[in-house]
């Protein structure tokens, strides 16, 4: 405790007189009292010179309880000092990262380590009794998870890596935003916009499909003659139903007309493929037309062709990128201790020598939505909130991310819990709700979805609500195997093809959820379950969460895999890191 108090003051440029130090050390809660004194010293009319702070100076501070207790430290109360502070500031302006409010809620990260102790957060848990969390199913993690353990680190780890104190000299001149829909909403909500939206979707995807060898001779529906039997079509699905004999009858259309296509149950392979078709997606169809005219013409499907993706070569990068999402800061189920371990690892303060070297190579950090828990997202959410003000949630996010070393660029996109519109595409989180985050250096705010080039590594970032529609629409998909859903996104070249279901989509004049450009990495979140697959050379990553199971997730039997952080390491190799204790 002695070293901890002295280090805490020394790092803020404050020297204590021996009498003042003894007074603080013998108080009921030395760590909390130290934080309160630092706040007063940094914000009040006290000397800014490096002169010892004596007892008389402490006694003149208003609102500071210097009561001394001969007993050992009291057990922590269920509500943290940080929570009390934030609750009392719900009407105040956003907390700036360098201001005293952030210091007041500081987490102790730099406690000297011994073999006997582990990370000491010096903050009580929000829950009085730990809840039993169901064991996550990690059977589908295709790579060995590397558990990051504490190792001996130099006790004089410099604070120079703290973002709020040191400006980075690293240039991100090779970082490029390839796609960002923020401030590009042109819809008025009229029926004409909806028509243009679907026309744009069809135009984009038909352009991709027309390059497939099987569809080079494709034609429009109104070009089909009465005596023609062989059909090559590019169409949008308007309806799918099952006939009384168990076949699929698919209603399709293009911009010239519509017609029905039958998928026979006797063609087992084709029937399985048709099982994953969805309304509003655009596909290629090779079919045999039966005799008939107008509405009576019927075609028997021979092949279904997805837009698909070509194989991509692996990018040999010389830096690391970590992928996170669904941090849910502000929730009482947010795993703050695990998140702090992750940040400490990024800063080189945590892990063995090899793991710290891996951290040192990290240049980019992706936050793919739901950085905070939000307000009123689901029924009775307020009962699970530790911070019940959206601005204060973002302030807390700024406090935590403000500790990430300054030579890492952080890219933040919104999710359905963030302060952005619900309908996709979602614009970047507005500055008026997250002023403190916007004040951090090297933070880039983009839309959901968005696409970036990280020194040539092209990453498509999508929060992932479209996963819900895929899971609800097919027995072949599940939240646990969302890696299969990501493969299907790539095959369909669309992130949420079903319009008007679980995923709210804005009827923009352009469909921004079409995957125009094939990425090197597809990164999703939303379902809180970490998975990975490599499909045609494309890394498909769901980064999981930093939140334990919520009451809402229990209803749907969703068991998270928290505190697992994927990384694309030097050489373009995928590795999942486990920050659970």
PyMOL commands that set and color helices and strands:
alter all, ss='L'
color gray80, all
select helices_A, chain A and resi 2-10+18-25+30-43+55-59+81-87+100-104+159-161+191-209+213-215+221-223+268-274+294-296+336-346+353-360+381-384+390-401+435-438+466-473+482-492+551-555
alter helices_A, ss='H'
color red, helices_A
select strands_A, chain A and resi 15-16+52-53+146-147+175-180+230-242+248-253+258-263+282-289+298-305+320-324+362-368+409-413+443-446+450-454+457-461+521-524+531-535+538-542+564-569+573-578
alter strands_A, ss='S'
color yellow, strands_A
deselect
rebuild
show_as cartoon
